Amino acid sequence: MADGHSLYETMGLVRIVSTDPAGRASLEYMAKPEQCHSGGVVQGGFISGWIDAAIAHAAMAKNGAGIVPMTLELKVSYFAPTRPGLVVAEAWVERHGRQTSFYEGHLLDEKGTVLAKATSTILLADVQRVMAASRKALEGEG
């Protein structure tokens, strides 16, 4: 488990395998039976989330701690059913821009079979602006 973070626990993160400043990342997840619907197939939202998280880690590796990658668009194509067990989400930058970048990623099973692929458009948001907006939103709840 990665640092006891509840989102990582919910998603089944095993470990962050690698991040590369060139804009690449690889994360391992344990697909759990609780994440499956009928027939023992992992629900697509988890698959999308795993690839999206790998894309975020690739973007953070490329752009540093001063940015928060915000997904503007995510398109996922599913090629084969994902079953419980170890899976690997890998992501890489396709085209880097100053504010908007394009990333791709895929999900592999333990044998290296591509289970799903994704393309994503992300906004490279300033971390200070994101944190300030978050604080403001939380203050408005009270």
DSSP file with accessible surface (Angstrom, degrees, kcal/mol):
  #  RESIDUE AA STRUCTURE BP1 BP2  ACC     N-H-->O    O-->H-N    N-H-->O    O-->H-N    TCO  KAPPA ALPHA  PHI   PSI    X-CA   Y-CA   Z-CA
    1    1 A M              0   0  146      0, 0.0     2,-0.9     0, 0.0    13,-0.1   0.000 360.0 360.0 360.0 144.3    0.0    0.0    0.0
    2    2 A A    >   -     0   0   14     11,-0.4     3,-1.7     1,-0.2     6,-0.2  -0.739 360.0 -45.1 -95.6 104.0    1.3    3.5   -0.8
    3    3 A D  T 3  S-     0   0  158     -2,-0.9    -1,-0.2     1,-0.3     3,-0.1   0.644  92.5 -81.6  58.0  18.8    1.7    5.7    2.2
    4    4 A G  T 3  S+     0   0   49      1,-0.2     2,-0.3     2,-0.1    -1,-0.3   0.685  77.6 161.5  65.1  15.4   -1.7    4.8    3.7
    5    5 A H    <>  -     0   0   95     -3,-1.7     4,-2.3     1,-0.1    -1,-0.2  -0.561  39.3-139.4 -71.9 125.9   -3.5    7.3    1.4
    6    6 A S  H  > S+     0   0   83     -2,-0.3     4,-2.8     1,-0.2     5,-0.2   0.844 100.2  52.2 -60.8 -37.4   -7.2    6.3    1.3
    7    7 A L  H  > S+     0   0   94      2,-0.2     4,-2.6     1,-0.2    -1,-0.2   0.937 110.6  48.7 -64.2 -43.5   -7.6    6.9   -2.4
    8    8 A Y  H  >>S+     0   0   48      1,-0.2     5,-2.5     2,-0.2     4,-1.1   0.909 112.3  49.4 -60.7 -40.1   -4.6    4.7   -3.1
    9    9 A E  H ><5S+     0   0   81     -4,-2.3     3,-0.6     2,-0.2    -2,-0.2   0.942 110.9  48.8 -63.2 -47.5   -6.1    2.1   -0.8
   10   10 A T  H 3<5S+     0   0   86     -4,-2.8    -2,-0.2     1,-0.2    -1,-0.2   0.903 113.7  46.7 -59.5 -41.2   -9.5    2.3   -2.5
   11   11 A M  H 3<5S-     0   0   22     -4,-2.6    -1,-0.2    -5,-0.2    -2,-0.2   0.641 112.8-119.9 -78.4 -14.3   -7.9    2.0   -6.0
   12   12 A G  T <<5 -     0   0   10     -4,-1.1    18,-2.9    -3,-0.6    -3,-0.2   0.771  40.6-177.1  83.2  26.9   -5.7   -0.9   -4.9
   13   13 A L  E   < +A   29   0A   5     -5,-2.5   -11,-0.4    16,-0.2    16,-0.3  -0.398  13.0 179.5 -62.1 127.9   -2.3    0.7   -5.5
   14   14 A V  E     -     0   0A  54     14,-3.0     2,-0.3     1,-0.4    15,-0.2   0.853  62.0 -34.8 -91.0 -51.7    0.5   -1.7   -4.8
   15   15 A R  E     -A   28   0A 123     13,-1.3    13,-2.9   -13,-0.1     2,-0.8  -0.976  48.9-108.5-167.7 155.7    3.4    0.6   -5.7
   16   16 A I  E     -A   27   0A  66     -2,-0.3    11,-0.2    11,-0.2     3,-0.1  -0.863  34.5-169.3 -86.8 109.3    4.6    3.3   -8.0
   17   17 A V  E     -     0   0A  53      9,-1.6     2,-0.3    -2,-0.8    10,-0.2   0.936  58.5 -20.6 -69.7 -48.1    7.0    1.4  -10.1
   18   18 A S  E     -A   26   0A  60      8,-1.8     8,-2.5    -3,-0.1     2,-0.3  -0.993  45.1-164.7-161.1 151.6    8.7    4.4  -11.8
   19   19 A T  E     -A   25   0A  76     -2,-0.3     6,-0.2     6,-0.2    39,-0.1  -0.980  15.6-163.1-135.9 145.3    8.4    8.0  -12.7
   20   20 A D  E >>  -A   24   0A  69      4,-2.6     3,-2.9    -2,-0.3     4,-1.5  -0.995  25.5-135.0-133.5 129.4   10.6    9.7  -15.3
   21   21 A P  T 34 S+     0   0   99      0, 0.0    -1,-0.1     0, 0.0    37,-0.0   0.666 103.3  73.8 -57.8 -14.5   11.2   13.4  -15.9
   22   22 A A  T 34 S-     0   0   58      2,-0.1    71,-0.2     1,-0.0    40,-0.1   0.596 127.7 -92.1 -73.2  -8.3   10.8   12.7  -19.6
   23   23 A G  T <4 S+     0   0    0     -3,-2.9    70,-1.5     1,-0.3     2,-0.3   0.814  84.8 123.8 100.9  43.1    7.1   12.3  -18.8
   24   24 A R  E  <  +AB  20  92A 121     -4,-1.5    -4,-2.6    68,-0.2    -1,-0.3  -0.951  28.7 174.4-131.4 152.3    6.6    8.6  -18.1
   25   25 A A  E     -AB  19  91A   5     66,-2.1    66,-2.4    -2,-0.3     2,-0.4  -0.990  13.4-163.2-154.8 153.1    5.2    6.6  -15.2
   26   26 A S  E     -AB  18  90A  13     -8,-2.5    -8,-1.8    -2,-0.3    -9,-1.6  -0.988  11.9-179.0-139.9 127.8    4.3    3.1  -14.3
   27   27 A L  E     -AB  16  89A   0     62,-2.8    62,-3.0    -2,-0.4     2,-0.4  -0.982  17.0-142.4-129.9 139.7    2.0    2.0  -11.4
   28   28 A E  E     -AB  15  88A  32    -13,-2.9   -14,-3.0    -2,-0.4   -13,-1.3  -0.857  20.0-175.6-101.7 137.2    1.0   -1.4  -10.2
   29   29 A Y  E     -AB  13  87A   0     58,-2.7    58,-2.7    -2,-0.4     2,-0.7  -0.943  24.8-134.7-127.2 150.7   -2.5   -2.1   -8.9
   30   30 A M  E     - B   0  86A  82    -18,-2.9     2,-0.5    -2,-0.3    56,-0.2  -0.924  22.7-144.6-103.4 107.5   -4.1   -5.1   -7.3
   31   31 A A  E     - B   0  85A   2     54,-3.0    54,-1.9    -2,-0.7   -19,-0.1  -0.642  23.4-154.1 -71.6 123.3   -7.5   -5.6   -9.0
   32   32 A K    >   -     0   0   55     -2,-0.5     3,-2.2    52,-0.2     4,-0.1  -0.719  26.0-120.0-104.7 152.7   -9.8   -6.8   -6.3
   33   33 A P  G >  S+     0   0   87      0, 0.0     3,-1.8     0, 0.0    -1,-0.1   0.838 113.5  64.3 -56.4 -31.4  -13.0   -8.9   -6.5
   34   34 A E  G 3  S+     0   0  149      1,-0.3    -3,-0.0     8,-0.0     0, 0.0   0.638  96.9  57.5 -67.4 -14.1  -14.8   -6.0   -4.8
   35   35 A Q  G <  S+     0   0    6     -3,-2.2     8,-2.9     2,-0.0    -1,-0.3   0.347  93.8  94.7 -95.1   5.4  -14.0   -3.9   -7.9
   36   36 A C  E <   -F   42   0B  31     -3,-1.8     6,-0.3     6,-0.3     2,-0.1  -0.642  53.8-162.2-101.0 153.3  -15.8   -6.4  -10.2
   37   37 A H  E >>  -F   41   0B  98      4,-2.7     3,-1.3     1,-0.3     4,-0.7  -0.302  59.8 -21.3-107.5-157.6  -19.3   -6.6  -11.6
   38   38 A S  G >4 S+     0   0  100      1,-0.2     3,-0.7     2,-0.2    -1,-0.3  -0.060 129.8  20.7 -52.4 142.1  -20.9   -9.6  -13.1
   39   39 A G  G 34 S-     0   0   65      1,-0.2    -1,-0.2    -3,-0.1    -2,-0.0   0.604 123.9 -77.8  77.5  10.9  -18.7  -12.4  -14.3
   40   40 A G  G <4 S+     0   0   31     -3,-1.3     2,-0.5     1,-0.2    -1,-0.2   0.814  87.5 145.4  70.2  30.8  -15.7  -11.3  -12.3
   41   41 A V  E <<  -F   37   0B  30     -3,-0.7    -4,-2.7    -4,-0.7    -1,-0.2  -0.874  54.5-112.3-105.4 131.2  -14.8   -8.4  -14.6
   42   42 A V  E     -F   36   0B   2     40,-3.3    40,-0.3    -2,-0.5    -6,-0.3  -0.366  38.3-107.1 -62.0 133.8  -13.3   -5.2  -13.1
   43   43 A Q    >>  -     0   0   92     -8,-2.9     3,-1.3     1,-0.1     4,-1.2  -0.354  26.5-121.2 -63.6 138.7  -15.7   -2.3  -13.5
   44   44 A G  H 3> S+     0   0   21      1,-0.3     4,-2.8     2,-0.2     5,-0.2   0.745 105.7  66.8 -59.0 -27.9  -14.5    0.2  -16.1
   45   45 A G  H 3> S+     0   0   39      1,-0.2     4,-2.3     2,-0.2    -1,-0.3   0.869 100.7  49.8 -63.4 -36.0  -14.3    3.2  -13.8
   46   46 A F  H <> S+     0   0   58     -3,-1.3     4,-2.6   -11,-0.2    -1,-0.2   0.928 110.6  50.0 -66.9 -42.2  -11.5    1.6  -11.9
   47   47 A I  H  X S+     0   0    4     -4,-1.2     4,-2.2     1,-0.2     5,-0.2   0.943 112.2  47.3 -61.3 -46.4   -9.6    0.9  -15.1
   48   48 A S  H  X S+     0   0   24     -4,-2.8     4,-2.8     1,-0.2    -1,-0.2   0.918 112.4  50.7 -59.1 -44.3  -10.1    4.5  -16.2
   49   49 A G  H  X S+     0   0   22     -4,-2.3     4,-2.5    -5,-0.2    -1,-0.2   0.877 107.8  52.1 -62.6 -39.8   -8.9    5.7  -12.8
   50   50 A W  H  X S+     0   0    0     -4,-2.6     4,-1.9     2,-0.2    -1,-0.2   0.932 114.4  41.6 -63.7 -45.9   -5.8    3.5  -12.9
   51   51 A I  H  X S+     0   0    0     -4,-2.2     4,-2.4     2,-0.2    -2,-0.2   0.927 113.8  53.1 -68.7 -41.1   -4.7    4.8  -16.3
   52   52 A D  H  X S+     0   0   47     -4,-2.8     4,-2.4    -5,-0.2    -2,-0.2   0.900 108.7  50.3 -60.1 -40.5   -5.7    8.4  -15.3
   53   53 A A  H  X S+     0   0   18     -4,-2.5     4,-2.5     2,-0.2    -1,-0.2   0.901 109.0  51.1 -65.9 -39.6   -3.5    8.2  -12.2
   54   54 A A  H  X S+     0   0    0     -4,-1.9     4,-2.4     2,-0.2    37,-0.2   0.916 109.9  50.5 -63.3 -40.1   -0.6    6.9  -14.2
   55   55 A I  H  X S+     0   0    1     -4,-2.4     4,-2.6     2,-0.2    -2,-0.2   0.930 109.5  50.8 -62.4 -43.5   -1.0    9.9  -16.5
   56   56 A A  H  X S+     0   0   25     -4,-2.4     4,-2.7     1,-0.2    -2,-0.2   0.922 110.6  48.5 -61.0 -43.6   -1.1   12.3  -13.6
   57   57 A H  H  X S+     0   0   22     -4,-2.5     4,-2.3     2,-0.2    -1,-0.2   0.888 110.9  50.9 -65.2 -37.3    2.1   10.8  -12.2
   58   58 A A  H  X S+     0   0    0     -4,-2.4     4,-2.0     2,-0.2    -2,-0.2   0.925 112.0  47.3 -64.6 -41.7    3.8   11.1  -15.6
   59   59 A A  H  X S+     0   0    0     -4,-2.6     4,-2.7     2,-0.2     5,-0.2   0.902 112.0  49.2 -67.1 -40.6    2.7   14.7  -15.8
   60   60 A M  H  X S+     0   0   74     -4,-2.7     4,-2.2     1,-0.2    -1,-0.2   0.896 110.0  52.2 -66.1 -38.0    3.9   15.5  -12.3
   61   61 A A  H  < S+     0   0   27     -4,-2.3    -1,-0.2    -5,-0.2    -2,-0.2   0.901 115.7  41.1 -63.2 -39.4    7.3   13.8  -13.1
   62   62 A K  H  < S+     0   0   76     -4,-2.0    -2,-0.2    -5,-0.2    -1,-0.2   0.886 125.6  32.5 -75.9 -37.4    7.7   15.9  -16.2
   63   63 A N  H  < S-     0   0   43     -4,-2.7     3,-0.3     1,-0.2    -2,-0.2   0.534 101.0-132.0-104.6  -9.6    6.4   19.2  -14.8
   64   64 A G    ><  -     0   0   34     -4,-2.2     3,-1.2    -5,-0.2    -1,-0.2  -0.112  41.9 -52.4  85.9 178.4    7.5   19.1  -11.1
   65   65 A A  T 3  S+     0   0   97      1,-0.3    -1,-0.2    -4,-0.1    -4,-0.1   0.593 118.3  77.1 -72.7 -10.6    5.7   19.8   -7.8
   66   66 A G  T 3  S+     0   0   40     -3,-0.3    61,-2.4    -6,-0.1    62,-0.3   0.521  89.9  62.8 -80.6  -3.7    4.5   23.3   -8.9
   67   67 A I  E <   -C  126   0A  31     -3,-1.2    59,-0.2    59,-0.2    57,-0.1  -0.878  61.4-153.4-122.6 155.3    1.7   21.9  -11.1
   68   68 A V  E     -C  125   0A  37     57,-2.9    57,-2.2    -2,-0.3     2,-0.5  -0.993  24.6-134.3-120.2 119.0   -1.4   19.9  -10.6
   69   69 A P  E     -C  124   0A  20      0, 0.0     2,-0.5     0, 0.0    55,-0.2  -0.651  22.6-166.3 -76.4 120.7   -2.5   17.9  -13.7
   70   70 A M  E     -C  123   0A  79     53,-2.7    53,-3.1    -2,-0.5     2,-0.4  -0.951  19.6-126.9-111.0 121.3   -6.2   18.4  -14.2
   71   71 A T  E     +C  122   0A  61     -2,-0.5    51,-0.2    51,-0.2     3,-0.1  -0.532  30.5 172.5 -70.9 121.4   -7.9   16.0  -16.6
   72   72 A L  E    S+     0   0A 101     49,-2.9     2,-0.3    -2,-0.4    50,-0.2   0.758  73.1   4.2 -93.5 -35.1   -9.9   17.9  -19.2
   73   73 A E  E     -C  121   0A 119     48,-1.7    48,-2.0     2,-0.0    -1,-0.4  -0.981  59.5-175.2-152.1 140.5  -10.7   14.9  -21.3
   74   74 A L  E     -C  120   0A  55     -2,-0.3     2,-0.5    46,-0.2    46,-0.2  -0.974   3.3-173.4-139.5 122.1  -10.1   11.1  -21.0
   75   75 A K  E     -C  119   0A 125     44,-2.7    44,-2.0    -2,-0.4     2,-0.4  -0.978   8.5-170.4-117.8 124.1  -11.1    8.6  -23.6
   76   76 A V  E     -C  118   0A  30     -2,-0.5     2,-0.5    42,-0.2    42,-0.2  -0.949   9.4-164.9-118.7 134.0  -10.7    4.9  -22.8
   77   77 A S  E     -C  117   0A  45     40,-3.0    40,-2.4    -2,-0.4     2,-0.5  -0.974  13.8-147.5-114.8 130.0  -10.9    1.9  -25.1
   78   78 A Y  E     +C  116   0A 113     -2,-0.5    38,-0.3    38,-0.2    37,-0.1  -0.854  21.3 171.8-102.0 126.5  -11.3   -1.5  -23.6
   79   79 A F        +     0   0  117     36,-3.0    37,-0.2    -2,-0.5    -1,-0.1   0.711  65.4   5.1-104.2 -30.7   -9.8   -4.4  -25.4
   80   80 A A  S    S-     0   0   37     35,-1.7    -1,-0.3    33,-0.1     2,-0.1  -0.986  86.4 -84.9-152.4 154.3  -10.1   -7.4  -23.0
   81   81 A P        -     0   0   70      0, 0.0     2,-0.5     0, 0.0    35,-0.0  -0.378  37.0-136.7 -65.1 139.5  -11.7   -8.0  -19.6
   82   82 A T        -     0   0    2    -40,-0.3   -40,-3.3    -2,-0.1     3,-0.1  -0.883  25.2-168.4 -96.5 126.0   -9.7   -7.1  -16.6
   83   83 A R        -     0   0  129     -2,-0.5   -52,-0.2   -42,-0.2   -42,-0.1  -0.690  35.7 -72.2-110.1 163.3   -9.8   -9.8  -13.9
   84   84 A P  S    S+     0   0   59      0, 0.0     2,-0.3     0, 0.0   -52,-0.2  -0.253  90.8  70.4 -54.4 141.7   -8.7   -9.7  -10.3
   85   85 A G  E    S-B   31   0A  21    -54,-1.9   -54,-3.0    -3,-0.1     2,-0.2  -0.802  90.6 -29.6 137.8-177.3   -4.9   -9.8   -9.9
   86   86 A L  E     +B   30   0A  37     -2,-0.3    24,-0.5   -56,-0.2     2,-0.3  -0.511  57.6 175.8 -74.4 132.5   -1.9   -7.6  -10.5
   87   87 A V  E     -BD  29 109A   3    -58,-2.7   -58,-2.7    -2,-0.2     2,-0.4  -0.934  19.4-141.7-132.5 157.5   -2.2   -5.0  -13.3
   88   88 A V  E     -BD  28 108A  25     20,-2.6    20,-2.8    -2,-0.3     2,-0.5  -0.985   5.3-159.3-125.8 126.4    0.2   -2.3  -14.5
   89   89 A A  E     -BD  27 107A   0    -62,-3.0   -62,-2.8    -2,-0.4     2,-0.4  -0.914  15.7-176.0-102.8 125.6   -0.9    1.2  -15.7
   90   90 A E  E     +BD  26 106A  55     16,-2.4    16,-2.3    -2,-0.5     2,-0.3  -0.941   2.3 179.9-121.6 144.8    1.7    2.9  -17.8
   91   91 A A  E     +BD  25 105A   0    -66,-2.4   -66,-2.1    -2,-0.4     2,-0.3  -0.980   5.5 179.7-144.1 157.1    1.6    6.5  -19.2
   92   92 A W  E     -BD  24 104A  39     12,-2.6    12,-2.5    -2,-0.3     2,-0.3  -0.988  33.7-101.9-154.9 153.1    3.6    8.8  -21.3
   93   93 A V  E     + D   0 103A  31    -70,-1.5    10,-0.3    -2,-0.3     3,-0.1  -0.607  28.1 179.4 -78.0 136.0    3.5   12.3  -22.7
   94   94 A E  E    S+     0   0A 106      8,-3.1     2,-0.3     1,-0.3     9,-0.2   0.760  75.4   4.9-100.6 -43.2    2.6   12.6  -26.4
   95   95 A R  E    S- D   0 102A 180      7,-1.9     7,-2.9     2,-0.0     2,-0.5  -0.945  70.3-151.0-148.2 123.7    2.7   16.3  -26.8
   96   96 A H        +     0   0   88     -2,-0.3     2,-0.3     5,-0.2     5,-0.2  -0.818  17.9 176.3-101.6 129.6    3.8   18.8  -24.2
   97   97 A G        -     0   0   25     -2,-0.5     4,-0.0     3,-0.1    -2,-0.0  -0.763  42.5-107.6-121.6 173.6    2.4   22.3  -24.0
   98   98 A R  S    S+     0   0  207     -2,-0.3     3,-0.1     1,-0.1    -1,-0.1   0.908 113.7   0.5 -69.1 -41.7    2.8   25.3  -21.7
   99   99 A Q  S    S+     0   0  108      1,-0.3    25,-3.4    24,-0.1     2,-0.4   0.652 133.8  44.5-117.5 -27.6   -0.7   24.9  -20.2
  100  100 A T  E     + E   0 123A  54     23,-0.2     2,-0.3    24,-0.0    -1,-0.3  -0.978  63.2 178.4-125.6 135.1   -2.3   22.0  -22.0
  101  101 A S  E     - E   0 122A   0     21,-2.4    21,-2.8    -2,-0.4     2,-0.5  -0.920  21.7-133.8-133.7 161.2   -0.6   18.6  -22.7
  102  102 A F  E     +DE  95 121A  89     -7,-2.9    -8,-3.1    -2,-0.3    -7,-1.9  -0.962  26.3 178.6-120.1 127.7   -1.6   15.4  -24.3
  103  103 A Y  E     -DE  93 120A   2     17,-2.6    17,-2.7    -2,-0.5     2,-0.3  -0.860  11.8-159.4-125.4 159.2   -0.9   12.0  -22.7
  104  104 A E  E     +DE  92 119A  69    -12,-2.5   -12,-2.6    -2,-0.3     2,-0.3  -0.924  15.5 165.8-132.1 160.3   -1.5    8.4  -23.5
  105  105 A G  E     -DE  91 118A   2     13,-2.1    13,-2.8    -2,-0.3     2,-0.3  -0.980  14.2-158.2-163.0 169.4   -1.5    5.3  -21.3
  106  106 A H  E     -DE  90 117A  28    -16,-2.3   -16,-2.4    -2,-0.3     2,-0.4  -0.966  17.8-126.3-149.7 166.7   -2.6    1.7  -21.2
  107  107 A L  E     -DE  89 116A   0      9,-2.4     8,-3.3    -2,-0.3     9,-1.1  -0.978  26.8-169.5-118.3 130.2   -3.3   -1.1  -18.7
  108  108 A L  E     -DE  88 114A  25    -20,-2.8   -20,-2.6    -2,-0.4     6,-0.2  -0.901  14.9-135.6-117.8 148.7   -1.5   -4.4  -18.9
  109  109 A D  E >   -D   87   0A  44      4,-1.8     3,-1.9    -2,-0.3   -22,-0.2  -0.299  46.7 -85.0 -87.5-177.0   -2.1   -7.7  -17.2
  110  110 A E  T 3  S+     0   0  146    -24,-0.5   -23,-0.1     1,-0.3    -1,-0.1   0.763 130.2  54.1 -63.2 -23.1    0.8   -9.7  -15.7
  111  111 A K  T 3  S-     0   0  190      2,-0.1    -1,-0.3     1,-0.0    -3,-0.0   0.487 120.9-106.3 -87.8  -4.8    1.5  -11.4  -19.1
  112  112 A G    <   +     0   0   44     -3,-1.9     2,-0.3     1,-0.3    -2,-0.1   0.530  66.9 152.6  91.5   7.4    1.8   -8.0  -20.8
  113  113 A T        -     0   0   68      1,-0.1    -4,-1.8     2,-0.0     2,-0.6  -0.540  49.4-121.5 -71.9 131.4   -1.5   -8.2  -22.6
  114  114 A V  E     + E   0 108A  47     -2,-0.3    -6,-0.2    -6,-0.2     3,-0.1  -0.649  34.6 174.5 -75.9 118.4   -3.0   -4.7  -23.3
  115  115 A L  E     -     0   0A   7     -8,-3.3   -36,-3.0    -2,-0.6   -35,-1.7   0.759  64.7  -3.1 -94.4 -32.7   -6.4   -4.6  -21.6
  116  116 A A  E     -CE  78 107A   0     -9,-1.1    -9,-2.4   -38,-0.3    -1,-0.4  -0.984  57.8-154.2-157.7 154.0   -7.2   -1.0  -22.2
  117  117 A K  E     -CE  77 106A 106    -40,-2.4   -40,-3.0    -2,-0.3     2,-0.3  -0.955  13.6-169.3-129.8 153.0   -5.8    2.2  -23.8
  118  118 A A  E     -CE  76 105A   5    -13,-2.8   -13,-2.1    -2,-0.3     2,-0.4  -0.988  14.5-158.0-142.5 151.5   -6.5    5.8  -23.1
  119  119 A T  E     -CE  75 104A  61    -44,-2.0   -44,-2.7    -2,-0.3     2,-0.4  -0.953  20.9-171.6-121.0 147.2   -5.8    9.3  -24.4
  120  120 A S  E     -CE  74 103A   3    -17,-2.7   -17,-2.6    -2,-0.4     2,-0.5  -1.000  22.6-153.3-144.3 141.3   -6.0   12.3  -22.2
  121  121 A T  E     -CE  73 102A  23    -48,-2.0   -49,-2.9    -2,-0.4   -48,-1.7  -0.964  29.0-171.5-106.5 126.3   -5.9   16.1  -22.5
  122  122 A I  E     -CE  71 101A   1    -21,-2.8   -21,-2.4    -2,-0.5     2,-0.5  -0.939  22.2-137.0-125.9 146.6   -4.7   17.7  -19.3
  123  123 A L  E     -CE  70 100A  59    -53,-3.1   -53,-2.7    -2,-0.4     2,-1.2  -0.852  17.8-139.5 -94.3 130.6   -4.5   21.2  -18.0
  124  124 A L  E     -C   69   0A  17    -25,-3.4     2,-0.3    -2,-0.5   -24,-0.0  -0.758  31.8-169.7 -92.1  91.5   -1.2   22.0  -16.2
  125  125 A A  E     -C   68   0A  16    -57,-2.2   -57,-2.9    -2,-1.2     2,-0.3  -0.617  27.8-106.9 -90.3 144.4   -2.6   24.0  -13.3
  126  126 A D  E  >  -C   67   0A  78     -2,-0.3     4,-2.2   -59,-0.2   -59,-0.2  -0.494  24.8-139.5 -67.4 126.7   -0.6   26.0  -10.8
  127  127 A V  H  > S+     0   0   32    -61,-2.4     4,-2.7    -2,-0.3     5,-0.2   0.866 100.1  54.7 -60.4 -37.3   -0.6   24.2   -7.5
  128  128 A Q  H  > S+     0   0  128    -62,-0.3     4,-2.3     1,-0.2    -1,-0.2   0.914 109.5  46.9 -64.8 -40.8   -0.9   27.4   -5.5
  129  129 A R  H  > S+     0   0  194     -3,-0.2     4,-2.2     2,-0.2    -1,-0.2   0.898 112.9  49.5 -66.7 -40.2   -4.0   28.5   -7.4
  130  130 A V  H  X S+     0   0   40     -4,-2.2     4,-2.3     2,-0.2    -2,-0.2   0.934 112.3  47.1 -65.0 -44.8   -5.6   25.0   -7.0
  131  131 A M  H  X S+     0   0   91     -4,-2.7     4,-2.6     2,-0.2    -2,-0.2   0.908 111.8  50.6 -64.9 -41.1   -4.9   24.9   -3.3
  132  132 A A  H  X S+     0   0   46     -4,-2.3     4,-2.4    -5,-0.2    -1,-0.2   0.925 111.4  47.8 -63.2 -43.6   -6.3   28.4   -2.8
  133  133 A A  H  X S+     0   0   61     -4,-2.2     4,-2.3     1,-0.2    -1,-0.2   0.891 111.4  51.5 -64.9 -37.9   -9.5   27.5   -4.7
  134  134 A S  H  X S+     0   0   56     -4,-2.3     4,-2.5     2,-0.2    -2,-0.2   0.929 110.0  48.4 -64.2 -46.1   -9.8   24.3   -2.7
  135  135 A R  H  X S+     0   0  127     -4,-2.6     4,-2.4     1,-0.2    -2,-0.2   0.929 112.0  50.0 -59.5 -44.2   -9.5   26.2    0.6
  136  136 A K  H  X S+     0   0  159     -4,-2.4     4,-1.6     1,-0.2    -1,-0.2   0.912 110.8  48.9 -62.2 -42.5  -12.1   28.7   -0.6
  137  137 A A  H  X S+     0   0   63     -4,-2.3     4,-0.6     1,-0.2    -1,-0.2   0.907 111.9  48.8 -64.8 -41.6  -14.5   26.0   -1.6
  138  138 A L  H >X S+     0   0  101     -4,-2.5     3,-0.9     1,-0.2     4,-0.6   0.871 108.0  54.2 -67.4 -37.0  -14.1   24.2    1.8
  139  139 A E  H >< S+     0   0  144     -4,-2.4     3,-0.9     1,-0.2    -1,-0.2   0.865 103.0  58.1 -64.1 -33.3  -14.7   27.4    3.7
  140  140 A G  H 3< S+     0   0   70     -4,-1.6    -1,-0.2     1,-0.2    -2,-0.2   0.691  96.7  63.5 -70.6 -17.8  -17.9   27.9    1.9
  141  141 A E  H <<        0   0  154     -3,-0.9    -1,-0.2    -4,-0.6    -2,-0.2   0.756 360.0 360.0 -75.4 -28.3  -19.2   24.5    3.1
  142  142 A G    <<        0   0  111     -3,-0.9    -1,-0.2    -4,-0.6    -2,-0.1   0.785 360.0 360.0 -77.5 360.0  -19.2   25.6    6.8
